[in-house]
């Protein structure tokens, strides 16, 4: 089937697709492959204890075409979803359990704690037991008018942030909410924008940034595009306006040296205090997003970010999926943002990752390995 997601742990690349999950070593050899029922979309996370995955299918769409329909379709569409569920594998590929979601909607990639798995479904975040998939807790998010026709496409197409386990709690986001729960899905806390906080629509998932979390927000006609950080209590540490006024956050990668963010038309790096170190602006389409990267807009409003960040940052290079009459990887200098060169992929790019000394490019049909060194 088609590839839909990719994660790296140590020297192994874990790949999710419409027909299953596989583990690939750093030389490109298959360690194992686990066939699973066909779906439109499969996301995953992995740690030293195992693999978790989520699934869903766009009803009436062939599974092989479902990824494209979701990633590239109009955000005004109101599709019907089926096959939404959560599962777990051992690191050897053995299926441990699979459970159906009682809410049939797009699911985020799973987030892992030592004892549980968290998934953002949009109107709530659920937490299930890591050993058997049994529901532990459900943190609801209530919106005014959420059941009305006007908001149907809005919620159906919104970006679900992958929950992250940090400082003893799960953190995630959906539109103007940053949400925090414990390992059982209880003790919920929320930070609510845009009236009380600097963010409007969180399109870049919260990730650890020193002693806080950093995330990116896409604004609307009343509120600008921002990046911001919150501490473990969800108090805002800083908020900065995005250099790109036309598009919100579409990719965010934290490294020991710097944090790099990309919108649809710009790339910039910040230091540990949130101040811009450099920025690289789109020139003659050079940073225009690839077919699956970036924030999707309709009627001037940004709704959904690409499923993966489609950006890799090493000590000296930034690799970003862009468009040049087809998907390519644009390479920038990580210390200055200067253009270095372009890698021509000649196929739609689904995900990017680093394993050992190689850049791994996942297209819809295959994995490609390229040396990180020039």
N, C-alpha and C positions, 0 to 999 in steps of 0.2 A: 504493500500500500504506500501512501504518501507519508513522508515525514512531517511531524507537526511540532516537535519540541526536542530539546537536547540539553543535557546537564553533564558536567564533568566532576568526577571524584577521584583524586589521585591520578593514576595513569590510565583511567578507564573512562570512555565516553558512553553515556547511557542515552539511547535514542528512543523516542516514542513516535509511533506512527498510527495510521488509521487501522492497521491490522495487528499491532502488537508492540512489544518493547524488546530492545536488544542491547547488549553490552559489547563494546568494541575496544580493543586495546590501542595503545598509542601508535602502533604500526599499521593499524587499519584492519587487523584480523578480528573476526567475530568470536567472542568468548561464549556467548549463548544468545539464543533468540527464543522468546516466549510468544507464541501466537495467542491473540485475544480476539473476542468478537469485534467485527468491523464497526467503526464509529466515524463520525466526521472529524472529531478533534480529540486528541489525547495529550494531556500535560503531565509533567512529572517533577519530583524532587527526590533527592537521594542523600543519604548520609551513611556513616559507618555501620548502621544497624539495618539498612534495607532501603527499598524503593517504594514510594507511594505515587499514585497516579489518579488523575481525574479524567472523566470522559463526558462527551455529549454529542448529539447528532442533530443536524438540521433536518426536520421532518420533510419528506418529499424531495430531498436532494441526495444524489448518489454519494455514499461515504467518501469516495475518492475525490469528489469535487467539493465536499463540505468545508474543507479548510479554506479554500479560495473564496467560497461564498461568504464565510464568516469574516475572514480577514479583509476582504476587498469589497464586500457588498455595501450597499447604501446604509448609512446609519439610521435612515428613516424607516427602513424595513421593520416589520414586526413578525419575525419568524416564529415557528413553533419548534420547540426543542424536545427531544426524547433521548433515551439512553444515558441520561445524566447519572453519574455514579462515581464512587471512590473505590480504590483497590490498593493492594499492597503486594509486593514481591520480596522474596529474599534476595540477597546479593548474588545468589547462584541462579536466579531466574525463576524459582519456584513460586507459583501463585499461592499466597497465604490466605487472602480473603478478597471478596468483592461485594459491595453493597450498593443498592440503588438509592438515589436521592429522592426524597419525598417531594422536593420542589424541582420540577423539570425546567431547568434554565441553564445558561452558560455557567460553568464553574471555573474558578481561578485554578492556577496551579496549586497543588497542596503545599502546606507548610508543616514542618516536622519539629516536634518536641521529643524528648526522650520517651514519653509515654503516650502521646496523642498526635493526631493529624488534624489540622485546621484547613478549612476551605471557605473562601468568600463566594457567596452565591448572588450577591447584589443586595437583596433586601435583608439578608442576614449572613452571619458567619457561623458555621457549624463546626463543632469539634467532636471527633470520634476517637474511640479507643484504638491505640496502635496495634494491639494484639488481635483484635477481632472485628473492628469496624463499627462496634456498637456506639450509638449516639451518647455523648457525654453532656453536651450543652449546646444551646442555640441562642446566639445574641442577635436579637431583632434590630433592624434599622427602619424607622418609620418616616415616611415622606408624605407631605401634604399633596393630595391629588395623585398619589402613586397608582391608583386603579383607574384613573381617567384615560380616555383615548388619546389625549394630547401627549401624555407622558409614556404611552405604551412603547414606542420605538426608543425613546430616551433610555428607559430602564432595560429593555431587551438588548440594546447594543452597547451599554456602558462598559467601561474597563473595570474588571474585578482585580484588585491588587492581590498578589500572592502573599498570604500571611507569613510573617517571619517571627521566629522564636528568639527573643532578645531580653536579657535581664530578667528571666523568669516569667515572661508573659508573651502572648501572641499579639502582634500588631498588624493591622491591615487597613485598607482604605477603600471607599467607594464614593464617587462623586465628592460631595463636600464634607465627608465624614472621615476622620481617622479614629479607628476603634481599637480598643485594648481589652483582652480577656486573659484569664488564667488558663492553665493547662487543661481544665475541664470545661472551658467555655463559659464560666461564670465570672462574677465580679467585674461586670462590664463597665468601662469608662469610654467616653467619646469626646473628641474635639470637633466642634461643628463650625464649618465655614458656610457662606462667606461673610456673614454679618459680624461674627465675633472673632474670626481668624483670617489669616492672610490668603488662604487657599480657597479655590472655587471648585475645581474638578481635578482630583488627584489622578494624574495619568502616568506618573513614574512612581513605582512602588516604594514605600519606605524601606530604607536599608541602613544598617549601622554606619555611623559617621563619627568616629571618636567616642565620646560619651553621650551621644544623642543619635537620633534617626534623621536622615535627610530624605526628602521626597520632592517631586516636581508637580506643579499644578498648571492646568490649562484654564485660562480665564474666559470671559465672555465680553460683551460690549460694555459692561459696567465695571469689570475687574480685570486687571492685566494678568499676563502669564508670569508665574513666579517659581522660585525654588525656596524651600523653607526647611527648617529643622525643628524637631521637638525633642524634649527630654523624656525620661521614663514616665513622668507624670503627665505627659502630653502638653506641657507648657512650651510655648514657642521660644526658641533660642534666637533665631534670626529669620529674616525674610528679605529676599532680594528680587528685584524685577528682572525678567529674562532679557538678554540682549536682543533676542528675536521677538519683535512685537507682533509678527504675523502668525506665529505658531507656538503652542505650548510644549511642554516637556515630552519627548518621545523616547529618550534613552538616558540612563543614569548608571554610571559605574564608579565605584569607590575603590581606590588603590591606596597603598601606604603613602605614595608621593602626592597624590592629588585626586580630586573628584572630577570626572568629565561628564558633561551633559550634552545632549543633542536635541534640537528641535527639528522641524522639517526643513529649516533653511540655515541653521547655524550650529556650530560646535563650540563649547567653551569649557575652560577648566577653572576650578576654584581651589582655594587653600582651606585649611582647617577652620578658618573663621568665616568662610562663606564669601570671601572677596575674589573677584575675577583675576586670574593670572594671565590668561590670554583668551582670545576668541577668534574663530575662523568663520567668516561670513560666506554665504552662498555666492559664487561668482559664475555666471554663465551656466547655471544649473549643476555645478560641480558637487554640491552637497544635497541635491534634491533627493528625497527618500526613495529607497528601492520599493519594489512592488508591495512588500508586506510591512515595511517600516513606517513609523511615524504616527501622527495623530490624524484621524479622519474627521472631516468637517462637513456640516450640512447647514445651510442658511446662516453661515458665519459662526456657528457654534461648534466647538470641538467636543467630541463625545468619546471616541474609543482610540486607545493606543494599540499599536501592534502587540501581538501576543508575547513576543520576546523582544529584548532591547536591541538585538542585531548590532551590537557594538562590543568590541573587545579592547581593553586597554592594558598594555604591558608597561614595563619601565621606560621604554623609549618610543613606543608607537601606539597610535590609535587606529583601529580597524573599524570601519563603518560601512554598512550596506547602503549603497546609493544607486542612483539611476544614471546610465549613460547609454540610452537607446537599448536598455536591458539592464538587468541587475549586475552591479560590479561591487567590489570592495575598494573604497577609497582609503588610502593610508596617509595619516598625518603624523608629524613629529609631536610626541607627547609633551615635550617641554616648551614648545612654541606655537603649536597648531599649524605650522607650515605644511603645505602639501608635499608629499614624498613621491608617491606613485599610485597606480591603479592596478588592481587585480581583476581581470576580466573573467567572470564566472560563466556567462552565457546560459544562465538558467535561473529561475526564480529562487531567491535565497530565503530559507525558513528560519535559520538560527546560525549564530557564530559562537565559537568557544575556543579556548586555548587548552591544549594538553601537551605537557612537556615543551619541546621546542617547536611545536606546530600550531598553526591556525587551522581550526576545523570549520569547514563551511558545510552546513546542511542545506542541500537543495530539496525540492519536493521528492526527488527520486533517489538521492545518494549522498554519501559523505565524501568530502574532498579534503585532503591534508596538504598544507603548504608550509614551508619553513617560515618561521617568524623573522629570521634574519634576512636582510636585504639580499 
